[in-house]
Amino acid sequence: MIFTHTRNKAAKARDQVGAEEAHRMWRIVKHRYLIIDHTNTLVNFIHDLEFKLILNRLVQDWSKDIKILENELNKYSVPSPIPNLSDVNVSGNPEMIRDCQTARIVHMFLARDVDILIDSFRDAYVNDDVFNLFKELSEKAFRRLDKFIRYVKVKGWIDFPPQYVNHQADTQERIDSTTIFNLWHHLSFRYIAIHLTKLSLSLTNDMDFKFVLTEGIDHMQRQTKLLEKELLKYGVMLPERYPEVMPTPDSSEHVEDKYLFTLILEGMKNAVTLQAMAIKETITNDRLRRLFVNLVFEELDLITLLIKYGKLKGWVLKPPMYRP
């Protein structure tokens, strides 16, 4: 009887979903319905057959995601939004809209999709299945956006932002002004995060947590070397660093490990937001956009591991649950 009760309790926990997780699933489906409807309409005005094929594949890909999300909504008794039309046939003058205009609209859809999914990932940590689904969808959205930007650049259907020109740079590689800022901003953010993590390391008494923090510092220091190398290549002055040595306080009894854990986790989520912004804004330089994609994938993996660790410790905050 005791084992049966334990199994039932574990199964019930798996079937629970946070209030915000339920809303985020609904929100993603609603957005997918919207962009599928609009994309199906735009396809009727496309002249380039290759471009039409790409958009049809996007619609198919989004539709597969919708099926998965609809199953999740049904699983947790969350009502779904009004579904999209199965197809849209529009008669009219095909010259009403040019392919380059359609490309810019779809680019906007893809960028917005990244925003919605990253916000969903940030707010999901109650249900492991939903959390992992948001992570998978986010990674797919980054890949889609990166691939689409590369395609429309070849077609000449995208506007290039202001370029960063420094005649003292050690490279002829072109780069957007905003990409320079995002590299600099992310390096500055990493310096702050390393300093904060060292402070947390000096305050915690939990040996397991000390190991986790030490691993995190090593990982961030490897990233800073990469970012520093890129900025120096373009002749950009690096942001100010913090002292390498962190004095050990006499007492840490007034600072809870749970608080330090939450502080670190929120910082990592903020890093994902910065990386997502950099990916969306980096147009000219495909290599650096890919660099930010790799950084955000690493961050998503590390957040996943940290949340699992926090749940074992009982440090993860408990938000309101969804009540159908």
Buried (B, 14 or more C-beta within 10 A) or exposed (E): EEEEEEEEEEEEEEEEBBBBBBBBBBBBBBBBBBBBBBBBBBBBBBEBEEBBEBBBEBBEEBBEBBEEBBEBBEBBEBEBBEEBEEEBEEEEEEEEBBBBEBBBBBBEBBBBBBBBBBBBBBBBBBBBBBBEBBBBBBBBBBEBBBEBBEBBBEEEBBEEBEEBEEEEBEEEEEBBBBBBBBBBBBBBBBBBBBBBBBBBBBBBEBEEBBEBBEEBBEBBEEBBEBBBEBBEBBBBEBBEEEEEEBEEEEEBEEBEBBEBBBBBBEBBBBBBBBBBBBBBBBBBBEEBBBBBBBBBBBBBEBBBEBBBBBEEBEBBEEBEBBEE
